[in-house]
Amino acid sequence: MKILKSTLKHSNNTDSYNQKINYILRELYYRISRRRNKSATLYSILYYDLLETSVENSNNILTNLLNNKETSLRMLKLLNALTNENFGRTYLLKKKTVIEEIVKLMIKQVSY
């Protein structure tokens, strides 16, 4: 998970990077949505603070992936899967501006 977190952290917006990030987000989503690996994956995301919800600056993984046009849809799917569980909702709400960022993204998506 630490390697995964460092990969998510160092964004460079190239096509190969965006493909890699989309693959990672897709795999996390599938692991959360499958019953067999769900709790272990959720626990790992929370334990390692994979999306950096405890970081209050605007340069965190969650904000960067939501604002990246290539990864925002996968990120929203992952957030949706996280919010299906109580501790996933609690984890996301540790970042006080997460709802505001999602609403801004939705407004921006409508304007495309």
N, C-alpha and C positions, 0 to 999 in steps of 0.2 A: 504494500500500500504506500510506503514512503516513496518508492520509485514512481508509482502512479501519480502521486501528489506532485512530485517535482516535474513530471511530464506535463501535467495539467497547468502548472504554475508558469512555465516558460513558454509563453505564446509567441509565435512569430508570423501567424496568418499566411503561411504558405499553403499550397494545395495539399502537399503531403502531410503537413502538420494537421490541417483540418480533417483529413481523412483518418489520421490516427486518433484524433480526439473523438470524432464521430464513432469510430469503432469502439473506443473505450466506453463512451456514454451508452452505446447500444448494448454492450455486454453487461454493464452495471444494471441497466434497465431490465434486461432479460433475467439476470440473477435475482433481482428483487421481485419480479413478477412471477417467478417460479416458486412454488411452495417449498421445494426441497432445500434450496440454498438461501432462502429469503432472510432468515434471522441472522445467519453468519455474515452475509453481505451488509445488511443494515448495521449490524454491530461494528463491523470494520469501518464503514463510512463514518459512523458517529465517533468511534474511538480515535481514529486518526484525523478527525475533522477534515475530511477529504475536500469538502467544498469551502472550507475556511469561513464558516458562519460566525466564528468567534472574533474574526478580524473585522474591525469597524471601518477600515479605510476603503476607498473605492477601487483599489488595485488587488482584489482578492479573486480567487478562482471562480466563485459563483457569479460575480458581477462580470468578469471577463468573458465567461462562456455564454452568459445571457446576452451580452452586447455584441458578440461575434455573430454576424449574419449566417455564417455557415454552420454554427453549432447550436444556435438558439433553439431550434425545434427539438433536437435530441435532448437538450438540457431541460426543456419544459416537460418532455415525456418522463425524464428521470425524476424531476420534482413531483410530478403527478404520482408516480409510483411511490415515492418517499412519503407523500402525504396520506397514503392509504393506511399507514400505521401511526398510532398515537405518538410513539417516540420519534418517528420521522418528522411529524409536525412540530414537535417540541424542538427537535434539532434545528429545523429550518427557521423557526421563530427566534432562535438565539441571535440571529442577525436582525436588528430592528427594522432595517429598510428592505427586507426581502419582498414583502407584499408590494411596496412602492415600485421596486425595480421590475417586478413581473407586470404590473399594470402599465408602466411606461413602455415596456416591450410590446405588450398587446396593442397599445395605441399606435406605436410605431409600425407594427405589422399591418394594421388596418390601412395605414397611409401608403403602403408600398403599391 
